[in-house]
Amino acid sequence: MANLLQNLELAKDVAQTAIDNTVTAVESVHTVIADTSYSILNQGVVDEKRLNTLKEKHDLSASKVYSAIRDVNQNLGQLASDYFGSLEDRAHASEVMTKNNQKDKKTS
């Protein structure tokens, strides 16, 4: 049981890292696309002050979204780790109780 839980914990860590790396990559691409779009629009097509305000709002919103995704990933990982830990504790308690019952039966 301990090996299974260790393997699950390792798989969880790998998944969390992959999700975080993916979010970072998507955020980077999103930023490049947004910056390029605002740069093109800034070539005299729209009011520069208004465009800067829109870009600031966009960047803040996007940052909050990516941060929220990372927080969910982190919290789910912690929840899974806590669950695996409680399973390990239960398995250990069960083993100790079984050994104690076997000792009690031998001494009776």
C-alpha positions in Angstrom: 0.0 0.0 0.0 2.9 2.4 0.8 4.4 1.8 -2.6 1.1 2.6 -4.3 0.6 5.8 -2.3 4.2 6.9 -3.0 3.7 6.2 -6.8 0.4 8.2 -6.7 2.1 11.1 -4.9 4.9 11.0 -7.5 2.3 11.0 -10.3 0.5 13.9 -8.7 3.7 15.9 -8.5 4.5 15.2 -12.1 0.9 16.2 -13.2 1.1 19.4 -11.1 4.4 20.3 -12.7 3.1 19.6 -16.2 0.0 21.7 -15.5 2.1 24.6 -14.1 4.5 24.4 -17.1 1.6 24.4 -19.5 -0.1 27.3 -17.8 3.2 29.2 -18.0 3.6 28.4 -21.7 0.0 29.4 -22.6 0.4 32.6 -20.6 3.6 33.4 -22.5 1.9 32.8 -25.9 -1.2 34.8 -24.8 1.1 37.7 -23.7 2.9 37.7 -27.0 -0.3 37.7 -29.0 -1.9 40.4 -26.9 1.3 42.6 -27.0 1.4 42.2 -30.8 -2.3 43.0 -31.2 -2.0 46.2 -29.0 1.2 47.2 -30.8 -0.6 47.0 -34.2 -3.6 48.9 -32.9 -1.2 51.5 -31.4 0.0 52.5 -34.9 -2.5 55.4 -35.1 -5.7 53.4 -35.4 -7.0 54.1 -31.9 -6.5 56.7 -29.2 -3.2 55.8 -27.5 -4.4 56.7 -24.0 -7.6 54.6 -24.3 -5.6 51.7 -25.8 -3.1 51.7 -22.9 -6.0 51.7 -20.4 -7.5 48.7 -22.3 -4.2 46.9 -22.4 -3.7 47.5 -18.6 -7.1 46.0 -17.9 -6.5 43.1 -20.2 -3.1 42.3 -18.6 -4.5 42.5 -15.1 -7.4 40.3 -16.0 -5.2 37.7 -17.7 -2.8 37.7 -14.8 -5.6 37.1 -12.4 -6.9 34.2 -14.5 -3.5 32.5 -14.8 -2.9 33.0 -11.1 -6.2 31.5 -10.2 -5.4 28.4 -12.4 -2.1 28.0 -10.6 -3.8 28.4 -7.2 -6.4 25.7 -8.1 -3.6 23.4 -9.3 -1.7 24.0 -6.0 -4.8 23.5 -3.8 -5.8 20.3 -5.6 -2.3 19.0 -5.2 -2.3 19.7 -1.5 -5.7 18.1 -1.1 -4.5 15.0 -2.9 -1.3 14.9 -0.7 -3.4 15.2 2.4 -5.7 12.4 1.2 -2.7 10.1 0.4 -1.3 10.9 3.9 -4.5 10.0 5.6 -4.6 6.7 3.6 -1.0 6.0 4.7 -1.9 6.8 8.4 -4.9 4.4 8.2 -2.9 1.7 6.6 -0.2 2.0 9.3 -2.9 2.1 12.1 -4.5 -1.0 10.6 -1.1 -2.8 10.6 -0.4 -1.9 14.2 -3.8 -3.0 15.3 -3.5 -6.3 13.5 -0.1 -7.0 15.1 -1.4 -6.1 18.5 -4.4 -8.4 18.0 -2.1 -11.2 17.0 0.1 -10.6 20.1 -3.0 -10.6 22.3 -4.2 -13.9 20.8 -0.8 -15.5 21.4 -0.7 -14.4 25.1 -4.2 -15.5 25.8 
